[in-house]
Structure formats: structure tokens, C-alpha cells
Amino acid sequence: MIRFVLIPSMVFLAAGVSVLAAPFDSLSRRLISDGFETAYIERVYSASSVQFDSKPVLTYFKIRESKLDYGQFLKPELVTRCKDYMSLHREVLSGIEKETGLPPSLLAALFMVETRLGAYTGRFQVLSVLSSLSASSDAEIMKTMYGQLEPSERERNGFDRFQQFCVRKSKWAYEELKAFLRHAAAEDIPPESIQGSLAGAFGIPQFIPSNVLRYGADGNGDGQVDLFSDSDALASAANILVGCGWKPGLNPEQRHEVLKCYNQSDVYARTVLELTRLIDEAGTPSK
């Protein structure tokens, strides 16, 4: 008989409303059914830090991309920081450019927009984020979260739309959760120790877990894929861009489409390309 070790006491949503005594019970059984070892899943979900949080679901249900200030990344001081980053990692970037044709300025711009060159890689426990998103299609959890929305938000969207969002997001998150657990196990990393964004992305390039498995690279030859290491992060970002169709000689429109493969936002792609241009116009970084 399989024994599940559940989180002690009640689990609370972000706004302080108790929802279920064991929100990851069903999720744990599903993971085991999909091939994960019982002992591993029991250990993962017995960690006291792994808790249900409605914030990822509610944030992405309400977020409006038009309100995101991408213009903040085009300031002169950030261009200078990108130049300094290129100088610091000149050898790695040069090797990538020779192999793929990717200009160092593009990778620096990408990392600036993603995490300010690794300064802000996220403060949310990725395991809790992806587990919470995966469990969000549970009827009781869904209804409780819907009640946390502001009345105006509920009136504007309605429960049916929220339900559709939760079901869609849950399906996506479950696949990412499985990829995340496989990555953590392969690299012998306690999954609860990895922090990232509310979307479940992590590391300097902010990869979602499925992209880590597909494009993650050991850039410094230490035998591990560590996206918090600049060498590995740069090599991995180069992999995904090449995988999305990057090659020398692309016109601006084609470069835009490659970046949209990395992030589907048009504003995001335009910002990275504009920052790349500003970096290039600033001249060669100091040695």
C-alpha cells in the first residue's frame, strides 16, 4: 500500500484562506502513476516549505502585458551594464559566436531583459509554483481561488472563463512539473531549493523546465547543467535560439520571430532587439 506523507496542518492560499488539508494528495498519486518513484514523491511533498499558493494562478489570470514597462531596459546605464557583462564573459561569448553566429550583444540583451543579467532570477519556490498551478483545476481549489478575485474582476470575467483558464494552465503546468522533477533528479538537486518566477521559470535565462531538458547545456564542462551559472546559461540560451531558427544573416523580421519563440510577446522581442542595437552602437566593451 502506498503511503503518502502529507504536509502537516492546514495549507493556506496566498490571501490567507484555508482550502484543503492536502492539496497535493491527488497530484502526488498522479505523479507516481506517471512513473515517479513513490519514495521520491513522498519526500518532495513532505518538505514543509512546499505549500499551495494561489498567487501564480491569480497573477497570470489578471496580468495585462500592456502594463509591463519594457522601456525600462533601454536606459543608458543598463546598456553600460550589458557591455560590462560582455567584457566579463568575453571568452564564453566569443566561443558561442564562432559556433553559432549569435552576437554577444543579443545574449547580453536577452539576459538583461530576463533577469537583469542574473541579478533577479526570482524569489518563488518553483516546486510550489508548478505544483499549485497543476492542482488549480481541482474544483474546490478553483472555487476558493475565484472567491479571492476582486468583485470587479469576477464581474468582468465570470467563473466560466476562470475555470477554462485554470484547466488550461493546470494541464500545461503538470507537464512542466514533471520536467522540473526530472531535471532536479538528474542534477541531484533538492527540488524545493530552486527559486524562480511565478511562471515556474528559473535561472539566468529564465527557462521553463521543459526547455531545460531540451536545450540545457553544460557550458563550463563540470558535468552539470546549472542555469544559475553564466557559462551554462549562455550556452543554453544559445541552444534554444539556434533551435528556434537563429542563423547568421537573418533580417530584422526573422530575428524578431526567433525571439518570439523564446517569449511569445511582440513587445518583448522588440525590446531585446532594440537593446541589442543600443549595445552595438555603444562600441566595443572595455577590456
Secondary structure, 3 states (H helix, E strand, C coil): CCCCCCCCCCCECCCCCECCCCCCHHHHHHHHHCCCCHHHHHHHHHCCCCCCCCHHHHHHHHCCHHHCCHHHHHCHHHHHHHHHHHHHCHHHHHHHHHHHCCCHHHHHHHHHHHHCCCCCCCCEEHHHHHHHHHHCCCHHHHHHHHHHCCHHHHHHHHHHHHHHHHHHHHHHHHHHHHHHHHHHHHCCCCHHHCEECCCCCECCCCECHHHHHHHCCCCCCCCCCCCCCHHHHHHHHHHHHHHCCCCCCCCHHHHHHHHHHHCCCHHHHHHHHHHHHHHHHCCCCCC
